């Protein structure tokens, strides 16, 4: 009952709500007069027009995967300790890439890698050195997958990101090693700038020797920093340190491939150290660290000397092989050829190789003449690895993997195969079996004669 209202018809105050229709009405109980109606009754034609889209519109919210992706971008940025400008740029790129049609209907794993790629491209654009391997480790993803998604994202968003060389990230990588005077004793401490300069020089030398080619950058940088740290102050205490102990005092995680990279870099240093004219003692991997400073200072000169020495050794070996081939070659095809005094030793070696070439042989390599002219099974073997004939070669060439021989396809045994007589005789063991077999053959022959 509505208080304070009276019916204009009868003056009664007995007025109640009538919910019979869609709009609420106030009706007098005594005479049935409609005291008040809703908005439609007051203004049945006019009123405010509200569209259906406006009545059902809801503020568009980002989906949960987008929210999680932005949180992942922020977490990666905080792990790398980048500044806020890189973090904001990374989130903007992730918003653009996530809403692109190429990344809408993809797996969650690809979206996770996309977050790391946005951080990677933002760091490169703002000159913050970082590698693809670092992002792969943070995401626990395959570097090949990260690289493919990174290239796709850069192409879609039309980003011109600069390429980063391994020497560009060396300074940032050196900052992770806690070997300053604040963290380790003075005899083990080293300045970050001096260590970076020495490590960069070692990496450049490794690149000239094909060690960097196709390799992951972090183990190479770790090997270069370790050898650089030892060579800056090559005292007995530092030389006794192993890579494990060095990583412990520097508070970094050791990478197992770094041990192989250290061995390979030492081999290159030994090849160059042997060409230093003022050294009287033999250069070995154990003492080559003492000569690192001189080797890096005269790197290009030592490289030329080492290359010349290697070529001379090959030439001597070639001449010896040519002489041996002349002695073993038949007399009717080996005729003496006059050699002019002005002819070089290389031309003489090639002439001897051509003399030793047998009829029918083409394009004979003077380095492999003995193998090509031998009548043994070795003549059918593949040519020796060319990486062992040069001073420096890619590791995949020096340590080439042997290809597996193709095995013939095994045929199913059905029992209907023909058996040769020699195979049958191989199964006969005792004289009694021989007599039984002969008797069986005689009986079979008689039965065939009777049928004919």
NUKELUM-667205 format. One record per atom (N, C-alpha, C): residue in three letters; x negated, y, z. Coordinates in steps of 0.02 Angstrom, whole numbers, plus 50000, padded with zeros to 5 digits. Layout:
N
AlaXYZ/...
***
This chain:
452
Unk499574994150000/Unk500005000050000/Unk499565006250000/Unk499725011049956/Unk499335017149950/Unk499615022449995/Unk499205024950041/Unk499435030050089/Unk499375037050059/Unk499865041550078/Unk499835048550055/Unk500195049749990/Unk500475044649958/Unk500825045449894/Unk501565044149904/Unk501995047949870/Unk502725046949871/Unk502985046349800/Unk503505042449793/Unk503805041449727/Unk504175047749706/Unk504035050449645/Unk504395056449623/Unk505125055149608/Unk505325048649599/Unk506025047149583/Unk506475047049643/Unk506245043149694/Unk506665042349753/Unk506365045249816/Unk505745047449813/Unk505415050349871/Unk505155045249920/Unk505185038849903/Unk504955033649948/Unk504185033549949/Unk503945031550006/Unk503215030850013/Unk502985023650008/Unk503465019249991/Unk503305012049986/Unk503015010749916/Unk502365012149906/Unk502035011549841/Unk501485006249849/Unk501455001549801/Unk500954996049802/Unk500594995749734/Unk500034992149733/Unk499654991049672/Unk499974985349632/Unk500014986249567/Unk500304981149523/Unk499754979049474/Unk499504972849483/Unk498974970349440/Unk499244965949384/Unk499834967249363/Unk500134963049311/Unk499784964149244/Unk499574970249229/Unk499254971849165/Unk498504972649175/Unk498184974249120/Unk497464974949124/Unk497244980849166/Unk497634986349162/Unk497474992349201/Unk497864992249267/Unk497534994249321/Unk497864994349386/Unk498384999949388/Unk498984998249414/Unk499545003049418/Unk499805003549490/Unk500065009549507/Unk500395010649571/Unk501145010949558/Unk501525006449588/Unk502245005749574/Unk502645006649639/Unk503215010149633/Unk503655011049691/Unk504055004649701/Unk504075002049762/Unk504424995849777/Unk505184996849776/Unk505415002649794/Unk506145003849800/Unk506475004749732/Unk506185008949688/Unk506525010249624/Unk506135007749563/Unk505505005349572/Unk505105002749516/Unk504775007949475/Unk504755014149499/Unk504455019649462/Unk503685018649462/Unk503375019749403/Unk502645019349397/Unk502355025949419/Unk502045025949476/Unk501775032149504/Unk501135034149468/Unk500675029549455/Unk500035031249423/Unk499805025149383/Unk499485026649325/Unk499205021349284/Unk498455022549272/Unk498145017849236/Unk497435018449221/Unk497295023449166/Unk496675023149140/Unk496455028049090/Unk496825027149025/Unk496985021049005/Unk497325019948942/Unk498035022748944/Unk498365022449002/Unk499045025249006/Unk499025032849005/Unk498515035949037/Unk498475043249037/Unk498295045948969/Unk497835042648933/Unk497615045148868/Unk497585039148820/Unk498145036848797/Unk498155030648758/Unk497815031248690/Unk497775037148661/Unk497485037748594/Unk496755039848598/Unk496615044948640/Unk495935047548644/Unk495485043148687/Unk495075046448726/Unk494605042748768/Unk493905042748738/Unk493415040748778/Unk492715040648756/Unk492585034048719/Unk492335034648658/Unk492165028748619/Unk491465026348636/Unk491415020148657/Unk490775017048675/Unk490665011048629/Unk490105011048591/Unk489965005548544/Unk489794999148582/Unk489854993548547/Unk489724987048579/Unk488974986248593/Unk488564988748548/Unk487844988048558/Unk487604991948619/Unk487934997748632/Unk487745001648690/Unk487984998448755/Unk488554995348753/Unk488804992248815/Unk488414986048833/Unk488114982648782/Unk487744976348796/Unk486984977348794/Unk486744983448781/Unk486024984648775/Unk485674983748841/Unk485084980248837/Unk484664979148896/Unk483954981348879/Unk483614984448924/Unk482934986648912/Unk482494980548896/Unk482144980848837/Unk481734975248815/Unk481114974548859/Unk481034968548886/Unk480474967248930/Unk479974962748894/Unk479334963548908/Unk478834959048877/Unk478934951948903/Unk478794947148858/Unk478874940048877/Unk478334938148927/Unk478434932348957/Unk477974930149009/Unk477274928548981/Unk477254925848920/Unk476594924348890/Unk476194930648877/Unk476544936048857/Unk476204942348846/Unk475944945148912/Unk476354944648965/Unk476134947149030/Unk475534943149056/Unk475564936549048/Unk475004932349069/Unk474384933749027/Unk474484935048962/Unk473914936648920/Unk473574943148940/Unk473964948148957/Unk473674954448980/Unk473314953549046/Unk473584949349089/Unk473244947949152/Unk472584944249140/Unk472584939749090/Unk471974936149074/Unk471444940849045/Unk471664945649004/Unk471204950648978/Unk470884954549035/Unk471294956549083/Unk471044960349140/Unk470564956149181/Unk470714949749190/Unk470284945449229/Unk469604944549196/Unk469604943749129/Unk468974943049093/Unk468554949449099/Unk468884955149093/Unk468524961449099/Unk468234962349169/Unk468594960149220/Unk468344960749288/Unk467754955949299/Unk467784950049267/Unk467234945349273/Unk466594948049241/Unk466674951349184/Unk466104954249150/Unk465884960949178/Unk466294963849223/Unk466144970149256/Unk466064975849205/Unk466514976049157/Unk466504981449108/Unk466894987349135/Unk466804993149105/Unk467144999149130/Unk467864999349105/Unk468245004049131/Unk468965004249119/Unk469135005649046/Unk468705009149010/Unk468845010648940/Unk468865004248898/Unk468404999748911/Unk468414993248875/Unk469024989248894/Unk469214989448958/Unk469804985748981/Unk470434988348948/Unk470524994848944/Unk471124997648912/Unk471134996148837/Unk470554996648804/Unk470524995148733/Unk470674987748720/Unk470444983448763/Unk470574976348756/Unk471324974748762/Unk471654977948809/Unk472374976948817/Unk472764979648758/Unk472554985248730/Unk472894987848671/Unk472824983148611/Unk472224980648601/Unk472114975948546/Unk472514969448556/Unk472564967348619/Unk472944961148632/Unk473684962248618/Unk473944968148636/Unk474654969748621/Unk474774969748545/Unk474324972648508/Unk474404972948435/Unk474354965948404/Unk473864962148425/Unk473764955548395/Unk474314950748416/Unk474544951248479/Unk475054946548503/Unk475714947448466/Unk475884953548448/Unk476514954848415/Unk476464954048339/Unk475874952648314/Unk475804951548242/Unk476084944648224/Unk476344944148163/Unk476664937948142/Unk476174932148139/Unk475534933548129/Unk475054928148125/Unk474924924748192/Unk475074928148247/Unk474954925348313/Unk475604924248353/Unk476184924548320/Unk476804923548355/Unk476934916248370/Unk476904912148318/Unk477064905048326/Unk476414900948325/Unk476024901948376/Unk475404898248384/Unk475394894948453/Unk474914890648464/Unk474874887048528/Unk474644891748583/Unk474774889648644/Unk474564893648702/Unk473794893948707/Unk473454888648686/Unk472724888748687/Unk472444894148641/Unk472754894948583/Unk472524900048536/Unk472654907048565/Unk473214907948601/Unk473354914348632/Unk472864915848689/Unk472644910648724/Unk472144911648776/Unk471484913848746/Unk471294910548691/Unk470664912548658/Unk470734919548628/Unk471334921348606/Unk471444927948578/Unk471284933448630/Unk471444932148693/Unk471294937048745/Unk470544938148751/Unk470154932748749/Unk469424933448752/Unk469144936948690/Unk469444935648632/Unk469204939048570/Unk469334946548573/Unk469884948548603/Unk470024955748610/Unk469504959048655/Unk469304955648708/Unk468774958448751/Unk468114958648714/Unk467974953548674/Unk467344953248637/Unk467284958948588/Unk467814960148549/Unk467784965548498/Unk467764972348532/Unk468094973148589/Unk468074979548624/Unk467384980948651/Unk467044975848677/Unk466364976748702/Unk465884978548645/Unk465974975548588/Unk465524977048532/Unk465654984148505/Unk466274986248504/Unk466424992848479/Unk466154998348525/Unk466144996948590/Unk465915001948638/Unk465205000548663/Unk464824996748622/Unk464114995648634/Unk463974992348701/Unk464374987348717/Unk464254983448777/Unk464034976448755/Unk463394974748760/Unk463144968548729/Unk463444962348762/Unk463724958148721/Unk464024951948744/Unk464034947048685/Unk463984940648699/Unk463964935648647/Unk464604931448646/Unk464694927948591/Unk465274923448586/Unk465204917648635/Unk464594915448648/Unk464494910048695/Unk464714911848766/Unk464634918148785/Unk464854920348852/Unk465614919848857/Unk465964922148806/Unk466694921748806/Unk466914914448806/Unk466564910248769/Unk466744903148766/Unk466674899848835/Unk466144901748871/Unk466044898948938/Unk466594901348986/Unk466784907648981/Unk467314910249026/Unk467984906849012/Unk468124905448948/Unk468764902448930/Unk468744894948929/Unk468124892048935/Unk468044884748929/Unk468324882348862/Unk468124885748809/Unk468374884248742/Unk467784882748696/Unk467944879748639/Unk467444878048589/Unk467204884548555/Unk466544885748551/Unk466304891848517/Unk466534892348444/Unk466614886748411/Unk466844886848341/Unk467564889548337/Unk467984887548385/Unk468674889948386/Unk468694897448403/Unk468284899448451/Unk468254906548468/Unk468034910748409/Unk467524908448373/Unk467284912148316/Unk467804912648260/Unk468174907148248/Unk468684907348195/Unk469254912148213/Unk469484911948275/Unk470024916448296/Unk469784923748296/Unk469164924848315/Unk468884931648315/Unk468864934448244/Unk468644930448196/Unk468624932848126/Unk469334934148100/Unk469804929948119/Unk470494930948096/Unk470794937248127/Unk470664938448191/Unk470944944348224/Unk470654950848196/Unk469994950848184/Unk469674956748156/Unk469944958348087/Unk470074953148048/Unk470334954147981/Unk471054956747983/Unk471464954148028/Unk472174956148032/Unk472244963348057/Unk471864965048108/Unk471914971748138/Unk471474976948102/Unk471114974848051/Unk470684979348012/Unk470184983048056/Unk469824979048095/Unk469314981748140/Unk468634980648110/Unk468224985748108/Unk467544985248084/Unk467074984848145/Unk466984978848168/Unk466574977848228/Unk465844976848208/Unk465374979948242/Unk464664978948225/Unk464424972048246/Unk463954969448208/Unk463654962948226/Unk463114964048280/Unk463044959248323/Unk462574959748379/Unk462024954748369/Unk461414956948371/Unk460834952548365/Unk460644949948434/Unk460254944548435/Unk460074941548499/Unk459634946248540/Unk459244950448506/Unk458814955148543/Unk459224960748575/Unk459834961948550/Unk460254967248578/Unk460534965348646/Unk460634958948656/Unk460934956748720/Unk460404954648771/Unk459764955048752/Unk459244952748798/Unk459214957148860/Unk459284963648852/Unk459244968148909/Unk459804966848959/Unk460414965748933/Unk460974964148978/Unk460874957349011/Unk460584952648974/Unk460474946049003/Unk459944946249058/Unk459434950449049/Unk458914950949100/Unk459184953749166/Unk459704957749163/Unk459994960549224/Unk460284955249270/Unk460454949449242/Unk460744944049283/Unk460214940649326/Unk459584941249309/Unk459044937849347/Unk458834942349405/Unk458934939749465/Unk458774943549526/Unk458034942349544/Unk457594945649506/Unk456874944749518/Unk456534951449529/Unk456904956349551/Unk456604962749568/Unk456294962449638/Unk455964967749657/Unk455634967949723/Unk456144967849780/Unk456774969249765/Unk457294969049817/Unk457524962049833/Unk457384957349788/Unk457654950549796/Unk457114945349808/Unk456514946249782/Unk455984941249788/Unk455354944649814/Unk454864940749837/Unk454224943849859/Unk453884947749804/Unk453424951949824/Unk453104956549776/Unk452704952749723/Unk452374947249742/Unk451974943649692/Unk452404940149640/Unk453054939149655/Unk453504936049607/Unk453964941049574/Unk453974947149596/Unk454434952149569/Unk454174954849503/Unk454654957049461/Unk454484959649395/Unk454984965049376/Unk454724970149342/Unk455144975549319/Unk455594973149262/Unk456224975349264/Unk456694972949213/Unk456514975449143/Unk456264981449137/Unk456094984149070/Unk455504980449040/Unk454984979249081/Unk454394975649056/Unk454574968549037/Unk454994965349078/Unk455204958549064/Unk455614958149000/Unk456054963148990/Unk456464963348929/Unk456024964148867/Unk455534968648871/Unk455094969748814/Unk454704963448796/Unk454444959948846/Unk454054953848833/Unk454514948248806/Unk455114947648834/Unk455574942348812/Unk455804943648740/Unk455924949948723/Unk456134951548654/Unk455584949748605/Unk454954951148623/Unk454394949448579/Unk454344941848569/Unk454464938048622/Unk454454930748616/Unk455024928148573/Unk455604931248579/Unk456174929148538/Unk456044930848464/Unk455744936548451/Unk455574938248381/Unk455074933348352/Unk454584931248393/Unk454114926148370/Unk454454919548357/Unk454924917748401/Unk455304911548391/Unk455734911848329/Unk455994917848313/Unk456384918648252/Unk455954917748191/Unk455334920248192/Unk454874919248136/Unk454694911948126/Unk454714908048179/Unk454554900948176/Unk455164896448169/Unk455734899248152/Unk456364895548139/Unk456654892348201/Unk456444894348260/Unk456714891148321/Unk457404893848337/Unk457534900148320/Unk458174903248336/Unk458724900948289/Unk458544898748229/Unk459034897148177/Unk459504891648200/Unk460154893148200/Unk460664888148216/Unk460684886148289/Unk460364889848333/Unk460334887948404/Unk460784892548445/Unk460994890148503/Unk461374894248549/Unk460914899448581/Unk461154905548589/Unk460684910848611/Unk460484910548684/Unk460914908248728/Unk460764908548800/Unk460164904348819/Unk460104898048797/Unk459494894248813/Unk458854897348786/Unk458894900348726/Unk458294903548698/Unk458094909648740/Unk458594913548760/Unk458444919348802/Unk458164917248869/Unk458434911848898/Unk458174909448962/Unk457454907148955/Unk457304903548901/Unk456624901248890/Unk456144907248881/Unk456364912248842/Unk455944918148830/Unk455824922048895/Unk456334922748936/Unk456264926448999/Unk455794922649046/Unk455854916049049/Unk455424912049093/Unk454694912649072/Unk454554911749006/Unk453864912248982/Unk453614919448988/Unk454054924448976/Unk453854931348985/Unk453684932949056/Unk454074930349103/Unk453944931449174/Unk453274928449195/Unk453114922449169/Unk452474919349186/Unk451894923049154/Unk451984925549092/Unk451414928449056/Unk451264935649078/Unk451734939149108/Unk451594945949131/Unk451084946049187/Unk451134941349233/Unk450634940649286/Unk450474933149292/Unk450044930649249/Unk449924923349248/Unk449474921049305/Unk449694921849366/Unk449314919349423/Unk449504912149437/Unk449134909149483/Unk449244902049497/Unk449944900749525/Unk450194905449564/Unk450834904449596/Unk451394904249543/Unk451364908749494/Unk451884908849443/Unk451824902949395/Unk451204901049380/Unk451114895549333/Unk451344888849362/Unk451364888349428/Unk451604882149459/Unk452364881649459/Unk452704887149446/Unk453434887149448/Unk453714883349388/Unk454194879149402/Unk454574875849349/Unk455194879849333/Unk455534877949280/Unk456134881649261/Unk456674880949314/Unk456724875049346/Unk457224874049399/Unk457104878849457/Unk456484879349478/Unk456324883649536/Unk456414890949517/Unk456244892649455/Unk456324899649433/Unk457064901549433/Unk457494897049410/Unk458214898549410/Unk458484899049480/Unk458184895249527/Unk458424895649596/Unk458264902349627/Unk457654904849617/Unk457484911249648/Unk457824917049610/Unk457964916049545/Unk458304921349507/Unk459054921049514/Unk459314915749546/Unk460024914949560/Unk460444914749495/Unk460214910549448/Unk460584909349386/Unk460644901849376/Unk461124899949336/Unk461224892849321/Unk460764890749263/Unk460424885149273/Unk459954882849222/Unk460334879449165/Unk460104880649104/Unk460374877249045/Unk459864872049022/Unk460094865849016/Unk459634860448998/Unk459274861548932/Unk459604864148880/Unk459234865248817/Unk458654870148823/Unk458644874148876/Unk458104879048884/Unk457424875548891/Unk457414869448919/Unk456784865748925/Unk456494864148856/Unk456924862148810/Unk456684860748742/Unk456454867048707/Unk456814872548719/Unk456604878848688/Unk455924881148714/Unk455794879948779/Unk455144881748807/Unk454594877648774/Unk454714871248764/Unk454214866948731/Unk454094869248659/Unk454624870948623/Unk454534873148554/Unk454174879848549/Unk454334884448593/Unk453984890948592/Unk453244890048610/Unk453094885548657/Unk452394884248674/Unk452014881248616/Unk452344876948576/Unk452014874048518/Unk451824879448467/Unk452284884248457/Unk452134889848412/Unk451554894048440/Unk451574895448504/Unk451034899348534/Unk450364895848529/Unk450364889148535/Unk449734885448528/Unk449464885848457/Unk449904885448407/Unk449674885948337/Unk449354892748323/Unk449624897948353/Unk449334904648344/Unk448734905748389/Unk448764902948449/Unk448204903948495/Unk447564900748472/Unk447604895348433/Unk447004892148406/Unk446634896448356/Unk446974901548330/Unk446664906048280/Unk446334912148312/Unk446364912848378/Unk446044918548411/Unk445294917448409/Unk444914921748378/Unk444194920348368/Unk443774920548431/Unk443974924448482/Unk443544925148540/Unk443674919848594/Unk444134915348582/Unk444264910048630/Unk443774904248620/Unk443474901848673/Unk443004896348670/Unk443314889748692/Unk443814890048733/Unk444124883948758/Unk444724882148714/Unk444914875848716/Unk445474873448676/Unk446124876048705/Unk446574878048660/Unk447224880548681/Unk447714874748684/Unk448014873748742/Unk448494868348754/Unk449134871348782/Unk449684867548782/Unk450304870148812/Unk450244871748885/Unk449734869048919/Unk449654870448991/Unk449334877249003/Unk448894879448959/Unk448544885848970/Unk448714891148919/Unk449194889848875/Unk449354894748823/Unk449704900948851/Unk450004900348910/Unk450334906048940/Unk449834911648956/Unk449214909748968/Unk448704914848983/Unk448544919048921/Unk448684916548862/Unk448514920148801/Unk449124923348767/Unk449694923448801/Unk450304926048770/Unk450234933348751/Unk449924937248794/Unk449864944448781/Unk449454945648718/Unk448894942148711/Unk448474943048651/Unk448824940448589/Unk449184934948595/Unk449534932048537/Unk450074936848512/Unk450454939648558/Unk450994944248537/Unk450704950748510/Unk450144952948536/Unk449844959148513/Unk449594958548442/Unk449304952748425/Unk449034951648357/Unk449444946248321/Unk450094946548329/Unk450524941248304/Unk450474940448228/Unk450534945748191/Unk450564945248118/Unk449894943048090/Unk449344945448119/Unk448684943148095/Unk448584935748108/Unk448784933548167/Unk448704926448184/Unk449164922048142/Unk449754924648124/Unk450194920748081/Unk449874919648012/Unk449564924847984/Unk449244924047920/Unk448644919347924/Unk448254919847977/Unk447674915347985/Unk447904908147993/Unk448424907048033/Unk448674900248043/Unk448954897347979/Unk449294901547940/Unk449564899147876/Unk449004897347828/Unk448474901347826/Unk447914899947782/Unk447554893547803/Unk447454892647868/Unk447134886547893/Unk447544880347875/Unk448194880947882/Unk448624875247866/Unk448604873647792/Unk448594878747749/Unk448564877447677/Unk447894874347658/Unk447354876447690/Unk446704873447675/Unk446694866047696/Unk446984864547752/Unk447014857547774/Unk447424853347725/Unk447974856047701/Unk448374852447651/Unk447984851447587/Unk447594856347567/Unk447204855847506/Unk446684850347512/Unk446344850047569/Unk445854844647579/Unk446184837847578/Unk446754837347610/Unk447124831047611/Unk447344829147540/Unk447554834147501/Unk447764832847432/Unk447184830347390/Unk446594833447398/Unk446014831347360/Unk445804824247378/Unk445824822647442/Unk445654815847462/Unk446134810747434/Unk446784812447434/Unk447274807847406/Unk447194807047331/Unk447004812547297/Unk446894812147225/Unk446294807747208/Unk445754808247249/Unk445164804047238/Unk445334796747248/Unk445724795247300/Unk445924788347312/Unk446354785747255/Unk446794790047228/Unk447224787747174/Unk446824786447110/Unk446284790447099/Unk445864789247041/Unk445494782647046/Unk445284780947107/Unk444924774647115/Unk445374768547106/Unk446004769247126/Unk446474763547121/Unk446834763347055/Unk446804768747014/Unk447174768946951/Unk446824764446900/Unk447184761546849/Unk446874757446797/Unk446384761546755/Unk445874758046728/Unk445334761446692/Unk445564764346626/Unk446104761246594/Unk446294763646528/Unk446714770046531/Unk446924772146591/Unk447304778346594/Unk446944783746633/Unk446384781946664/Unk446004787046702/Unk445374788746664/Unk445394794146628/Unk444824796446589/Unk444544802746623/Unk443894803446623/Unk443604809346655/Unk443774815646616/Unk443914820846653/Unk444074827346624/Unk443564832346649/Unk443284836046602/Unk442794841046622/Unk443134846746660/Unk442834848746715/Unk443114854146756/Unk442634860146751/Unk442904865546731/Unk442494871646725/Unk442314874146794/Unk441754877346799/Unk441554879846866/Unk442014885246892/Unk442394888646847/Unk442834893946870/Unk443514891346892/Unk443644884946880/Unk444294882346899/Unk444344881846975/Unk444924883547000/Unk445024883447072/Unk445124876347096/Unk445044875347159/Unk445124868647188/Unk445834866247182/Unk446324870847183/Unk447014868747176/Unk447144866047107/Unk446854869547054/Unk446954867146986/Unk446614860446976/Unk446034859447007/Unk445694853047001/Unk446114847547032/Unk446414849047088/Unk446834844047122/Unk447434842247080/Unk447734847347048/Unk448304845947005/Unk448104841946944/Unk447494843446916/Unk447254839646859/Unk447144832346877/Unk446854831146935/Unk446744824246957/Unk447404820646967/Unk447894824346992/Unk448544821247002/Unk448864819346936/Unk448774823746885/Unk449054822146819/Unk448694816146788/Unk448024815546800/Unk447664809846774/Unk447894803446805/Unk448044803746870/Unk448254797746905/Unk448974795846892/Unk449344800246857/Unk450044798846843/Unk450104793346792/Unk450494788346805/Unk450594782846759/Unk451104784646706/Unk451094781146648/Unk451594782546596/Unk452294781146622/Unk452744785746608/Unk453434784946629/Unk453604788846691/Unk453094791046729/Unk453224795046788/Unk453314802346769/Unk453784805646800/Unk453924812646786/Unk453954816646851/Unk453714822746845/Unk453744827446901/Unk453434824446964/Unk452804822346958/Unk452464819347015/Unk452204824847060/Unk452354824347123/Unk452124829147173/Unk451424827247194/Unk450924831747190/Unk450244829847209/Unk450184827947281/Unk450654830047324/Unk450614828247395/Unk450844821047407/Unk451194818047360/Unk451474811347371/Unk451244806547316/Unk450654807747287/Unk450414803347233/Unk450304796247257/Unk449974794947315/Unk449864788047335/Unk450504784147344/Unk451024787347371/Unk451644783647381/Unk451994782147315/Unk451944786847267/Unk452304785947204/Unk451994780547161/Unk451324779347166/Unk450994774647122/Unk450864767947154/Unk451074766947215/Unk450984760447246/Unk451534755747223/Unk451354749447213/Unk451824744447190/Unk452164740747247/Unk452074743247307/Unk452364739947364/Unk453074742447376/Unk453384739847429/Unk454064741947446/Unk454084749247466/Unk453504752047488/Unk453494759047508/Unk453654763847451/Unk453544761647389/Unk453684766047332/Unk454424767347324/Unk454844762947352/Unk455554763847347/Unk455844767847405/Unk455434769547454/Unk455664773447511/Unk455774780747491/Unk456204784447526/Unk456304791547510/Unk455674795647521/Unk455644801447490/Unk455064805847496/Unk454984808047569/Unk454364809047591/Unk454254811147661/Unk454574817947674/Unk454684819247739/Unk455004825347760/Unk454564831347744/Unk454824836047705/Unk454424841947685/Unk454294846447743/Unk454704846047796/Unk454604850247854/Unk453954848847890/Unk453664842847880/Unk453034841147913/Unk452434843447872/Unk452544846047812/Unk451994848447770/Unk451904855947775/Unk452364859447808/Unk452314866647815/Unk452154868347887/Unk451914874447897/Unk451714876447965/Unk452314877348010/Unk452834880747985/Unk453444881848024/Unk454034879847980/Unk454514876548009/Unk455114874347973/Unk455684873848023/Unk456304874147999/Unk456874873448045/Unk456844866848083/Unk457044866748145/Unk457034860548184/Unk457444854948153/Unk457994856748119/Unk458404851548089/Unk458054848148031/Unk457524851348004/Unk457134848347950/Unk456564844247978/Unk456234846948029/Unk455674843248060/Unk455924836848092/Unk456464837348131/Unk456744831548164/Unk457404829548129/Unk457334827848067/Unk457934826048027/Unk458214819448051/Unk458864819148054/Unk459194812948075/Unk459214808048016/Unk459074801848032/Unk459104796747980/Unk459814795047963/Unk459944794747899/Unk460604793047877/Unk460724785547884/Unk461314783947905/Unk461484776847912/Unk461594773747844/Unk461334767647838/Unk461434763947776/Unk462164761847770/Unk462424762647711/Unk463114760647700/Unk463174753047702/Unk463574750647748/Unk463674743447754/Unk464204741247703/Unk464084735547670/Unk464584733047623/Unk465224731147659/Unk465764732147624/Unk466414730647654/Unk466494723147664/Unk466714721247724/Unk466814714247741/Unk467484711847713/Unk467444706447676/Unk468054703547647/Unk468354698447694/Unk468994698047694/Unk469334693247736/Unk469224686147708/Unk469084681447755/Unk468974674447736/Unk469644670947735/Unk469834668347677/Unk470484664847669/Unk470414657347669/Unk469804654747657/Unk469714647447654/Unk469734644647583/Unk469894648947535/Unk469924646747465/Unk469304648547427/Unk468794651047461/Unk468184652947426/Unk467804646847403/Unk467434647547348/Unk467034642147322/Unk466404641347364/Unk466214635147376/Unk465624633547416/Unk465104630447370/Unk464514633247368/Unk463984630747325/Unk463704624247352/Unk463364620447307/Unk463064614147329/Unk462514615147380/Unk462124620647370/Unk461584621847418/Unk461864623347487/Unk462444626747489/Unk462744628247554/Unk463014621847586/Unk463284617447544/Unk463534611047572/Unk462964606947599/Unk462404606647561/Unk461834602647584/Unk461534605447648/Unk461604612047659/Unk461324614947720/Unk461694612547782/Unk462324610347774/Unk462704607947832/Unk462584600547846/Unk462264596947798/Unk462134589747808/Unk461514588947850/Unk461574585247903/Unk461024584647950/Unk460744577447953/Unk461154572547965/Unk460904565747978/Unk460934561447915/Unk460544555947912/Unk460574551347854/Unk461254548147846/Unk461594546847902/Unk462264543947897/Unk462744548647860/Unk462684555247874/Unk463114560047839/Unk462944560247765/Unk462304559247748/Unk462114559247678/Unk462424553247642/Unk462384547347675/Unk462674541347645/Unk463434542047638/Unk463754544747688/Unk464484545647684/Unk464674550447628/Unk464284555847621/Unk464424560747569/Unk464334557647499/Unk463794553547491/Unk463674550247426/Unk464234545247410/Unk464454541547462/Unk464984536747451/Unk465634540247432/Unk465774545847463/Unk466384549647448/Unk466364552147376/Unk465794554847355/Unk465734557047286/Unk465824551347236/Unk465574545347252/Unk465644539547208/Unk466374537447202/Unk466724537547259/Unk467424535547258/Unk467844540647218/Unk467694547147226/Unk468054552247189/Unk467934551547114/Unk467314549947094/Unk467154549247023/Unk467514543246993/Unk467564537547031/Unk467904531647007/Unk468654532946999/Unk468924536547047/Unk469644537947042/Unk469804542446983/Unk469354547146966/Unk469474551346909/Unk469414547346844/Unk468964542446842/Unk468904538146782/Unk469514533846771/Unk469794531246825/Unk470394527046819/Unk470994531146794/Unk471044537546817/Unk471584541746794/Unk471514543546720/Unk470904544446699/Unk470804546246628/Unk470914540146584/
***
